[in-house]
Amino acid sequence: MQIKTNAVRRNGVTRISDWKIFQFLSAFVISFQCFAAGNTVDAYEKYHSNDAIHGLFEIREEAIAFINRENIQGGTKFEVVGPNLKTLVPRCAVPLRAMWAPGDRGLTGKNVSVICARTSDINYPKWDVLVPVIIPK
């Protein structure tokens, strides 16, 4: 029984035709571009607040609002990177506030501290989340 392949046999060596290699590489490049484009969606968009937790989306939005005010006041061009995606904090019972993180925390760069003064969880009464900030070049 003979199995039909897309290979070409020349001088006793079986080769895949150049056209088949071109098709494979084209499909690979297109697939990679589609995958990359699908991953450029905002990573924080899916982390909104619910009844139990305060979402990273809202935490980042508070940091962005703070940085926008700072940029206007100081004529700077800081940009918010976003909180660590592994962060999980209880729902805040009061409005969030933001300020520059103190420099004595051993941080390597500028950070905004997004603060919750009172949560809805008696075991975790308050929290602050550090949000890194960069100056784009």
RODREN-521725 format. One record per residue (C-alpha): residue in three letters; x, y, z. Coordinates in nm, 4 decimals. Example, Ala and Ser with C-alpha at 12.3 -4.5 7.8 and 13.67 -1.06 7.14 Angstrom:
2
@resn ala x 1.2300 y -0.4500 z 0.7800
@resn ser x 1.3670 y -0.1060 z 0.7140
# end
This chain:
137
@resn met x 0.0000 y 0.0000 z 0.0000
@resn gln x 0.1330 y 0.3431 z -0.0921
@resn ile x 0.0675 y 0.6445 z 0.1299
@resn lys x 0.0219 y 0.9724 z -0.0523
@resn thr x 0.2370 y 1.2517 z 0.0883
@resn asn x 0.3222 y 1.6039 z -0.0140
@resn ala x 0.6894 y 1.5166 z -0.0217
@resn val x 0.9002 y 1.5188 z -0.3373
@resn arg x 1.1616 y 1.2476 z -0.3929
@resn arg x 1.4829 y 1.3640 z -0.5610
@resn asn x 1.8042 y 1.1638 z -0.5899
@resn gly x 1.6816 y 0.9151 z -0.3309
@resn val x 1.6123 y 1.1915 z -0.0746
@resn thr x 1.2579 y 1.2757 z 0.0258
@resn arg x 1.1988 y 1.6499 z 0.0526
@resn ile x 0.8975 y 1.8570 z 0.1285
@resn ser x 0.8261 y 2.0896 z -0.1598
@resn asp x 0.9162 y 2.4565 z -0.1262
@resn trp x 0.5491 y 2.5431 z -0.1737
@resn lys x 0.4482 y 2.3311 z 0.1276
@resn ile x 0.7216 y 2.4940 z 0.3399
@resn phe x 0.5977 y 2.8368 z 0.2300
@resn gln x 0.2385 y 2.7438 z 0.3197
@resn phe x 0.3419 y 2.6160 z 0.6622
@resn leu x 0.5511 y 2.9233 z 0.7433
@resn ser x 0.2761 y 3.1569 z 0.6230
@resn ala x 0.0189 y 2.9829 z 0.8409
@resn phe x 0.2585 y 2.9966 z 1.1360
@resn val x 0.3243 y 3.3691 z 1.0943
@resn ile x -0.0467 y 3.4497 z 1.0570
@resn ser x -0.1318 y 3.2360 z 1.3601
@resn phe x 0.1373 y 3.4063 z 1.5659
@resn gln x 0.0124 y 3.7527 z 1.4643
@resn cys x -0.3443 y 3.6617 z 1.5582
@resn phe x -0.2287 y 3.5215 z 1.8917
@resn ala x -0.0223 y 3.8316 z 1.9667
@resn ala x -0.3067 y 4.0634 z 1.8690
@resn gly x -0.5461 y 3.8747 z 2.0958
@resn asn x -0.3110 y 3.9167 z 2.3921
@resn thr x -0.2801 y 4.2933 z 2.3608
@resn val x -0.6203 y 4.3341 z 2.5249
@resn asp x -0.6003 y 4.5106 z 2.8600
@resn ala x -0.5057 y 4.2428 z 3.1151
@resn tyr x -0.6864 y 4.4287 z 3.3940
@resn glu x -1.0179 y 4.4497 z 3.2083
@resn lys x -1.1271 y 4.1103 z 3.3413
@resn tyr x -1.0459 y 4.1913 z 3.7067
@resn his x -1.3397 y 4.4108 z 3.8131
@resn ser x -1.4686 y 4.4342 z 4.1697
@resn asn x -1.7408 y 4.2033 z 4.2974
@resn asp x -1.9111 y 4.1593 z 4.6368
@resn ala x -1.6078 y 3.9936 z 4.7965
@resn ile x -1.2969 y 4.1432 z 4.6329
@resn his x -1.1828 y 4.4810 z 4.5106
@resn gly x -1.0834 y 4.4528 z 4.1464
@resn leu x -0.7403 y 4.5324 z 4.0118
@resn phe x -0.9104 y 4.7290 z 3.7344
@resn glu x -1.0536 y 4.9789 z 3.9832
@resn ile x -0.7261 y 4.9906 z 4.1778
@resn arg x -0.5355 y 5.0710 z 3.8598
@resn glu x -0.7959 y 5.3315 z 3.7593
@resn glu x -0.7443 y 5.5099 z 4.0932
@resn ala x -0.3681 y 5.5091 z 4.0347
@resn ile x -0.4184 y 5.6438 z 3.6804
@resn ala x -0.6408 y 5.9257 z 3.8084
@resn phe x -0.3763 y 6.0167 z 4.0687
@resn ile x -0.0946 y 6.0130 z 3.8116
@resn asn x -0.2983 y 6.2228 z 3.5690
@resn arg x -0.3448 y 6.4873 z 3.8403
@resn glu x 0.0269 y 6.4732 z 3.9250
@resn asn x 0.1238 y 6.5041 z 3.5578
@resn ile x -0.0933 y 6.8151 z 3.5183
@resn gln x 0.0360 y 6.9764 z 3.8385
@resn gly x 0.4023 y 6.8938 z 3.7897
@resn gly x 0.4330 y 6.8928 z 3.4125
@resn thr x 0.5561 y 6.5324 z 3.4236
@resn lys x 0.4772 y 6.2383 z 3.1975
@resn phe x 0.4489 y 5.9445 z 3.4363
@resn glu x 0.2576 y 5.6340 z 3.3242
@resn val x 0.0995 y 5.3667 z 3.5424
@resn val x 0.2180 y 5.0114 z 3.4825
@resn gly x -0.0526 y 4.8425 z 3.6903
@resn pro x -0.0680 y 4.6392 z 4.0100
@resn asn x 0.0686 y 4.2890 z 4.0342
@resn leu x -0.1882 y 4.0527 z 3.8800
@resn lys x -0.1458 y 3.8154 z 4.1776
@resn thr x -0.2835 y 4.0761 z 4.4190
@resn leu x -0.6091 y 3.9860 z 4.5915
@resn val x -0.7701 y 4.2211 z 4.8439
@resn pro x -1.1155 y 4.2382 z 5.0048
@resn arg x -1.3761 y 4.4836 z 4.8867
@resn cys x -1.3208 y 4.8366 z 5.0137
@resn ala x -1.6094 y 4.9884 z 5.2104
@resn val x -1.4926 y 5.3491 z 5.1577
@resn pro x -1.3665 y 5.5301 z 4.8471
@resn leu x -1.0097 y 5.4498 z 4.7457
@resn arg x -0.7412 y 5.7130 z 4.7688
@resn ala x -0.3946 y 5.7272 z 4.6192
@resn met x -0.0632 y 5.8894 z 4.7074
@resn trp x 0.3036 y 5.8455 z 4.6317
@resn ala x 0.4420 y 5.5399 z 4.8091
@resn pro x 0.6947 y 5.6263 z 5.0805
@resn gly x 1.0553 y 5.5882 z 4.9706
@resn asp x 1.1524 y 5.3915 z 5.2816
@resn arg x 0.9855 y 5.0689 z 5.1665
@resn gly x 1.2893 y 4.9462 z 4.9726
@resn leu x 1.1295 y 5.0095 z 4.6349
@resn thr x 1.3468 y 5.0434 z 4.3264
@resn gly x 1.1352 y 5.3003 z 4.1449
@resn lys x 0.8389 y 5.5332 z 4.1764
@resn asn x 0.5191 y 5.3710 z 4.2992
@resn val x 0.1704 y 5.4891 z 4.3752
@resn ser x 0.0098 y 5.3498 z 4.6871
@resn val x -0.3638 y 5.2908 z 4.6403
@resn ile x -0.5150 y 5.2841 z 4.9875
@resn cys x -0.8320 y 5.1392 z 5.1341
@resn ala x -0.8885 y 5.2709 z 5.4880
@resn arg x -1.1717 y 5.0267 z 5.5720
@resn thr x -1.2787 y 4.7002 z 5.4131
@resn ser x -1.5864 y 4.4861 z 5.4461
@resn asp x -1.3723 y 4.2014 z 5.5883
@resn ile x -1.3198 y 4.2051 z 5.9674
@resn asn x -1.0054 y 3.9901 z 5.9308
@resn tyr x -0.8446 y 4.2304 z 5.6839
@resn pro x -0.9488 y 4.5794 z 5.8045
@resn lys x -0.7429 y 4.7892 z 5.5599
@resn trp x -0.4959 y 4.7514 z 5.2769
@resn asp x -0.2712 y 4.9340 z 5.0361
@resn val x -0.1583 y 4.8147 z 4.6955
@resn leu x 0.1580 y 4.9419 z 4.5301
@resn val x 0.1260 y 5.0302 z 4.1640
@resn pro x 0.4530 y 5.0856 z 3.9736
@resn val x 0.4961 y 5.4005 z 3.7668
@resn ile x 0.7373 y 5.4625 z 3.4780
@resn ile x 0.8587 y 5.7608 z 3.2808
@resn pro x 0.8434 y 5.6595 z 2.9140
@resn lys x 1.1498 y 5.7397 z 2.7054
# end
